[in-house]
Amino acid sequence: MGNKERVWYPNTTHHITVRGNRRNDIFRDEEDFEIHLTQFGRKY
């Protein structure tokens, strides 16, 4: 049995958690992290 489909509401804030296997780092460096952020349409 799969997970229930998530409900997404436009113009709201979502908490997104990203981590690797066994909580290892998933970004090689700061540039890699910046690319990840721009894929969500935001740049910090």
Kinemage of the C-alpha trace (Angstrom):
@kinemage 1
@onewidth
@group {chain A} dominant
@subgroup {mainchain}
@vectorlist {calphas} color= white
{ca met a 1} P 0.000 0.000 0.000
{ca gly a 2} L 1.404 3.385 -1.002
{ca asn a 3} L 1.334 6.693 0.823
{ca lys a 4} L -1.639 9.023 0.511
{ca glu a 5} L -1.259 11.769 -2.065
{ca arg a 6} L -0.056 14.987 -0.449
{ca val a 7} L -2.255 18.060 -0.583
{ca trp a 8} L -0.483 21.159 -1.920
{ca tyr a 9} L -2.006 24.598 -1.543
{ca pro a 10} L -0.807 27.487 -3.733
{ca asn a 11} L 0.901 30.486 -2.092
{ca thr a 12} L 1.637 28.692 1.175
{ca thr a 13} L 4.825 27.829 3.016
{ca his a 14} L 5.889 24.179 3.139
{ca his a 15} L 8.496 22.592 5.379
{ca ile a 16} L 10.708 20.373 3.236
{ca thr a 17} L 13.249 18.024 4.762
{ca val a 18} L 16.049 16.593 2.660
{ca arg a 19} L 18.643 14.160 3.927
{ca gly a 20} L 20.687 11.298 2.596
{ca asn a 21} L 20.795 7.667 3.609
{ca arg a 22} L 21.673 7.256 7.278
{ca arg a 23} L 21.430 11.071 7.559
{ca asn a 24} L 24.560 11.589 5.483
{ca asp a 25} L 25.131 14.923 3.741
{ca ile a 26} L 23.564 15.119 0.290
{ca phe a 27} L 25.290 18.286 -0.950
{ca arg a 28} L 28.917 18.213 -2.044
{ca asp a 29} L 29.499 21.932 -1.442
{ca glu a 30} L 27.795 25.339 -1.165
{ca glu a 31} L 27.325 25.592 -4.943
{ca asp a 32} L 25.540 22.232 -5.016
{ca phe a 33} L 23.207 23.482 -2.266
{ca glu a 34} L 22.503 26.725 -4.200
{ca ile a 35} L 21.508 24.698 -7.275
{ca his a 36} L 19.114 22.704 -5.110
{ca leu a 37} L 17.470 25.907 -3.827
{ca thr a 38} L 17.029 27.380 -7.300
{ca gln a 39} L 15.176 24.251 -8.392
{ca phe a 40} L 12.469 25.263 -5.918
{ca gly a 41} L 12.338 28.750 -7.415
{ca arg a 42} L 14.010 30.482 -4.469
{ca lys a 43} L 17.537 31.614 -3.898
{ca tyr a 44} L 18.825 32.598 -0.458
